[in-house]
Amino acid sequence: MGRARIHPWYDVAWPVVTGLVTAVGLVAAYRMTGPLMFVVTLMVLELTVAPVAWSLLTDVGYDVPRVVFRVAPAAAMVLLAVMGLVEVIQGWTFLVVALALVTSPLLQGWRQTGLRGVLVDRVSPHAETRRRFDDIVAHGFGTPDDDPPSR
């Protein structure tokens, strides 16, 4: 099996650019608040984001250690970075954050099926009902290959 092909934007440029923008935001937040309030703000954001992320993402299928030790701290840092960016570039922060989200690797798969396809697949109650029904049927009755031949 060969190595996965590296995409120049999603695998190299996007992480570097968003890392630099996040660093600028964090430095600006640090300069705006000072060392003590920076740590206090980060802790309050962490304590606020962690339970919300835990309750939402564990239902989607993420495991608890990943949510608590990776997703929640990253979300708290991003929120603090956005606060710092607002201090530095004010209203342009909305454009920077929107551009980062639209070009992110998270949305890479959405481009193949389109926004409507993804929304229908993930949000539609019909799709969720169908998935649950298929799971119940597979669990309760087995696969069609298990059925005895008809007489």
C-alpha positions, 0 to 999 in steps of 0.5 A, a space after each residue: 500500500 502506497 503513501 497518501 498523497 500530500 495536498 499542498 494547501 490542506 496538509 502544509 499551507 493551511 496549518 501553517 497559516 492558521 497557526 500563525 494567525 492563532 499565534 498572533 491572536 494569542 500574543 495580542 490577547 496576552 498583551 491586552 490582558 496581562 499574564 495573570 488575566 490571560 491564564 484566568 481567561 484561558 482557564 474559564 474558557 476551558 471550564 466553559 467549553 469542556 462540558 459543552 464539547 463533552 456533551 455534544 461530541 460524545 453523542 456524535 461518537 468522539 471518545 471522552 479523552 480526546 474531547 477533554 484533552 484535545 478538542 476542548 483545550 484547542 477550542 478554548 485557545 481558538 476563542 482566546 485567539 479570536 478575542 486577541 484578533 478582535 483587539 488587533 484588527 477589530 471587525 476584520 476578524 470576522 473575515 479572517 475566521 470565515 476564511 479559515 473555516 471555509 478553506 479548512 480541511 474539515 470542509 474538504 469532503 463537503 466539496 465532493 457531495 456539495 452542501 446539500 448532500 452533506 446536510 441531507 446525509 448528516 442533518 436530515 431526520 430521514 437519513 438518521 431514521 434510516 440508519 437507526 432502522 438498518 442498525 435495528 434490523 441488522 442487530 435483531 434479525 441478522 443479515 439476509 444470508 442468515 435466513 433459511 431457504 423458503 419452502 
